[in-house]
Every structure is written in structure tokens, then in C-alpha cells.
Amino acid sequence: MTDREDHVSERLLTDSPAQRTAILISTMFASSLPTVNITVVNVVLPQMRGDLSAGIEEISWALTATLIAMAISMPTAGWITNRFGGRQSVLAMTLAFTVSTGMLGPATTLEEVIFWRFCQGLFGGLIPSLSMVIVLNSYPQRQHARALALWAGGIMIGPVVGPVLGGYLSEIHSWRLAFLFMVPWGVIAYLTLLAVIPATSKQANLRLDWLGFLTLAIALASAQLMLDRGNRLDWFESHEIVIWAVIFGFAFYLFVAHSITTRQPFIDLRIFADRNFVIGTAFMFVNGAITFASLMLLPTLLGDLRDVPAETIGILLTPRSFGFIFGTYILGRLIRFMDPRLMLALGYVVNAWAFWYMAQFNLTVGTTEVFIAGFLLGLGEGIAWTPLVTITFSSLTQELRSYAVAMFHSARFFASGVGISLVVVVLTRSMQTNRAELNESLSHFSENAEFSGISALWSLDHLGGLAALESELVRQATMISYVNDFWVLMFASLLVMPLALLAKPIWKRPA
């Protein structure tokens, strides 16, 4: 099929290869800003807590507010694109995100910080979804895999720059500078998008299905709150968690029932009749769970058990992004010669291998092992990304594409909460169990306490020895708990892998 035929059948935004490249670069740059924002806050959160005189529970709302806002906004990407047009929508969201980021600089109270963080999530969460629709509509379908591989690889600049930038700027000035620094880049992104993206069609008469929007927003927000606060409140032993669970179940039921029966639903559920989209979204769900869970585990392991400074932790996280870029740009070319389904499965095999490698960590783990593990994780994600998006959107019409992209990203985001909650539960429960089991072997009659080199330090006969022994027991129990989490993530990667074989074949062997 020629580019002209593709243009007729797919209504491309442009026939100019140069303009397509400009659109790809500008949307890639704009989409990287929210990822920088997410990774920056993880590094500067301790400094924010001290500056705002906030407790752990209070400062956690600076993170939770963003997550809730993203849960509410992400599913709206399809309707916003169709109603206002892709160009107008991504410009508005980029500008609003930039203003919200700038307002964090002069914020002086915790309430102000939470409000502007909510706005960041509300507007910034939409930018990648809106940008992805624009990229898909700018390129003919046969070039989607390559275009999205380049787009995703560019976005990974955010996780590379974010932790290092946040740690450095917070050290030389304060956490405020880490956010203010992003403002000029947001302005540049806005002006670039304004210059290169052509006018896009819009459906001015498309009404918003308010009932569908509100029920889905309430369902996702309550689910996010339940997942975020569940472990701290002992899950269903807490009346608050029970209330959030009931609200989620009732709102989600209303959303599905209403979407099936209304003539113009907020989310067109016909996308779930497409087998490849459902399988791709399932992979994206698992990807979100294992990606964000491992991003949470590694920094806490290094900081709590190895006493690694925040700036160093930021540097140690960068190999993951380099692995992703290598897997996307270099090994991603295999999709020209290899069935995307097999390539997708290969990516998750590499992911499982990375988690198996991390399950061999102990309390002497060094920077080399962390570098290798991070690179392998990024490599697996990079290998899987191109075939994943190729399979997911291969048989969807352009009419349904904007809805599909919104739900595709929402699945990854929602899964991040599920994954983090799962590993936190495993971590805390394992720590209690491991601590009890290790303690059972300690007594005056235990051979483990009779080695000459440690008997004085860990003596059971005085308080100093007992305190030192208790500290070591906690460290060992915690390390075992982290290893248990890595095993769980490894099995999750392996369990989803066979789904790739159920996807419809879309690949033809080159002549």
C-alpha cells in the first residue's frame, strides 16, 4: 500500500515525511515532561516533608493526589481528542501542566502543594495519551511500529533525567527548583507543538456522557485510594477501605451497565470486542504492575539496607532507561523479521530473567549488580514495547483508536497501584514471618550464636548485644522479603507470557 492509499483510508494528518518527523519529536518531548515530574518527586519527597513540616502520612498525599488525578483524567483522552481535536487538546494540556508545575515553586503550605500536584496529574496524565493518538494518526499503519518505538524511546529520557536532576537541584537549592526548572522546557514544548502539529478534525456536537464519565472517575479514584491506603490501614480490617471497595464496585457496575445501554457512551466498549486489543491491554496491565513495583523496591532496598544516598540512587536507576532505549531502537528492528507475538514473549522472558537475577541479591549487593539488573529490566521492556503496541492497535479502526489509547494507558497506570500494593503486602507480611522464623533459632543453646567472632558482639547476656542482634535480624528478614517480592514479579512475567500466542497473527515473513 502506498502512502497516498494510506492517506485515503486512514485520513493521515500529513503526507510530508519531514512534518511527520517533527510531530514525532515534539510529541515525544512533551510526553517526557510528565515522566520527569513523576520521577523527580520520588527523590525530593524527603526534603519536601521537612520544609513543609509534614508527617509521612501527610506528605504521601503529594503522591496520592497526582495518582487520583491521573485516574480521573486518563480515560477522558478519547472523548477530548474527538470533541476538541488532537492539536487543540495536547496544546491545552501542555500549557496547563506547565502552569501547574510553575505554581509549585511559590507554594508555601502542604495544601497548596497537594492542589498543584493534583493539577499536574490531571493535565499531565493526558499528554502521553493525546500524543500517542496524534502519532498514530500521522503515520500509515505499516509505519506504526517504528514510529511508536522511537516515540517511546524518547519518553524514556524522563526516567533517566528525573532522578538525577531532582537529586542535584534539591541539593544545590531546594525541592522547589526541581519543579521550576521544568517550566521553561514546558514552554518550549508548547511552542514546538504549536508550530508543527497541523489542525485536526473535531466533533463539535459530540456530547459528554456525564454519567459514564462520573461513574468511571469515581470507580478509578476509589480504587486508587483503596490500593494506596490499604496496607497502612490493614486492608479490610479498616472501615475506610471497605467503604472505598463498595464505592468502587457499585460505580464500576453502573459504568458498565450504562455504557452498554446508552447510544453515545463515554468509552466505546466495542474496543473490548477486539481480541488483540484485549490481549495487548492485559500485557500492559502486567507491565505497569511489574515496572512501577520494581521502581519502588530498588530505591528503598538501596536506601534502607545499603545506606546509599539519594543522588547515587538516582544514578543507579539510569541503566534501566538505557536498556529500554537499546531494546527499542536496536533489538526492536527484529520485528521486521520475527513474529511480533514471539518477540513480545521474548521481552517478558528477559523481564523474568532480570527478576530472577535480582532474587539472588543479598545484603552485600553492589552497584555492578544493580546496574546489570536495571539494564536487563529496561531491555525486556524495550524488546516488548514495539510488538506490544503493534499487536494492540493492529486491527482497530481510527474511529475507536482514541478510546483504545486512553484505556491502554489507563490500564498501565491503574496496574501500577495494584503492583505497588501487592509488593508492599508481600514485603510487610514476609518481614513479620521471616523475623519470627529467624528468632526461633536464637537461644543460649543455639550453635549459630557460638562462633567466636560474633559471640561477643551479639551476646544474649547484655542489652548492647541484644540490640545489635535485633538490628541484624531485622536487616536479614527485610532482605529476604525483598527477594520474595522479586520472585513474585518473576512469576508474574512468566504467567502472562503465553497470552501472546492467543493474539491474531499480523506478521508476514519477508520475501
Summary of the structure (lengths in Angstrom):
residues: 511
radius of gyration: 24.1
end to end distance: 16.0
largest distance: 85.1
contacts: 1819
relative contact order: 0.11
helix: 81%
strand: 0%
